[in-house]
């Protein structure tokens, strides 16, 4: 967890920002719920337990800043709500998601099967791939019953 805050502090400082208590607690909540894909409102509710003075607007502004600094990813699972997770990826790509159309469960998939496809695309010489995002929609094992 300390390495997350070291990276956070470094990125903030490089861009002229400070690691405020609010920012630290917001990152804490996201880290504690990694894999939970929390919405801004869910993050706000959890942060408010630790820091009652915080406002929802502060959470939104902080999430926007953290996304700009590539500290968090903003995810869209086509449910009308943005969700966030820490950028823990050491490479260029992040994991993919399986989304249950019945219960809304989100399952992370760490396997990146698209690297070969990216290489083939780049061999053509007309496009440089910098990232990709894959979402599979279907039914989890519990909802298939």
Buried (B, 14 or more C-beta within 10 A) or exposed (E): EEEBBEBBBEBBEEEEBEBEEBBBBBBBBBBEBEEBBBBBEBBBBBBBEEBEEBEBEBBBEBBEBBBEBEBBBEBEBEEEBBBBBBBEEEEEBBBBBBBBEEEEBBEEEEEBEBEEEBEEBEEEEEEEBEEBEEBEEEBBEEEEE
